[in-house]
Amino acid sequence: MPELIKILIIYLIVANVVTFFVYGVDKWNAKRSKWRIREAALLLLAALGGSIGAWLGMKVWRHKTLHKKFKYGIPLIIILQVAIAAAVMFLS
């Protein structure tokens, strides 16, 4: 089981770093009126484990902070992911 936890931790770190920078790239593109990343893709990255990176990206890059689905959706995803992690740890 420790090996599985190690892999999961590495996955979550990578997912959050990637998500953080994707939010930054999208903000950079938005300022320059260039190609944008779909909102669904940004939310999917958060749902796939990058929720902390998404939240930090919103704060650092000041990106998508006024959109309700991000303003409330990202914190909700974080809460759900923490609850799932706590349930898995408690049941193990």
C-alpha positions as a printed Julia matrix, in Angstrom:
92×3 Matrix{Float64}:
   0.0    0.0     0.0
   2.79   2.57    0.67
   3.89   2.32   -2.98
   0.36   3.15   -4.14
   0.26   6.17   -1.81
   3.63   7.35   -3.15
   2.35   7.12   -6.74
  -0.86   8.95   -5.79
   1.08  11.77   -4.11
   3.34  12.17   -7.15
   0.28  12.21   -9.42
  -1.42  14.89   -7.32
   1.69  17.06   -7.25
   2.08  16.84  -11.04
  -1.66  17.4   -11.62
  -1.66  20.52   -9.45
   1.51  22.0   -10.95
   0.22  21.4   -14.49
  -3.21  22.84  -13.64
  -1.64  25.92  -12.05
   0.4   26.66  -15.16
  -2.49  25.92  -17.53
  -4.53  28.58  -15.72
  -1.58  30.95  -16.14
  -1.26  30.21  -19.86
  -4.98  30.78  -20.35
  -4.78  34.13  -18.54
  -1.72  35.11  -20.59
  -3.58  34.2   -23.79
  -6.67  36.1   -22.63
  -4.65  39.3   -22.2
  -3.3   38.95  -25.73
  -6.6   37.96  -27.38
  -5.14  34.61  -28.42
  -6.45  31.05  -28.45
  -8.1   30.14  -25.13
  -8.44  26.95  -23.16
 -12.05  25.82  -22.76
 -13.63  26.35  -19.37
 -14.69  22.7   -19.36
 -11.03  21.68  -19.72
 -10.0   23.97  -16.86
 -12.69  22.49  -14.61
 -11.81  18.96  -15.69
  -8.18  19.49  -14.69
  -9.4   20.55  -11.25
 -11.7   17.53  -10.98
  -8.9   15.14  -11.99
  -6.85  16.11   -8.95
  -5.59  19.59   -9.79
  -8.07  21.49   -7.64
  -5.46  23.12   -5.4
  -3.48  24.16   -8.48
  -6.66  25.57  -10.02
  -7.47  27.54   -6.88
  -3.9   28.87   -6.65
  -3.96  29.69  -10.37
  -7.15  31.67   -9.88
  -5.56  33.62   -7.02
  -2.07  34.14   -8.44
  -3.07  34.88  -12.03
  -6.36  36.58  -11.02
  -8.08  34.37  -13.53
 -11.73  33.24  -13.63
 -12.33  34.72  -10.18
 -15.65  36.33  -11.12
 -17.11  33.29  -12.91
 -19.51  31.58  -10.49
 -18.7   28.09  -11.71
 -15.06  28.71  -10.82
 -15.58  30.94   -7.77
 -17.78  28.31   -6.11
 -17.0   25.21   -8.17
 -13.28  24.97   -7.48
 -13.67  25.22   -3.67
 -16.48  22.65   -3.88
 -14.21  20.28   -5.82
 -11.5   20.75   -3.18
 -13.96  19.95   -0.39
 -15.2   16.84   -2.22
 -11.68  15.62   -2.88
 -10.64  16.12    0.75
 -13.79  14.31    1.92
 -13.07  11.4    -0.43
  -9.44  11.22    0.75
 -10.55  11.28    4.39
 -13.12   8.55    3.77
 -10.55   6.36    2.03
  -8.04   6.85    4.85
 -10.7    6.21    7.49
 -11.96   3.04    5.8
  -8.45   1.64    5.2
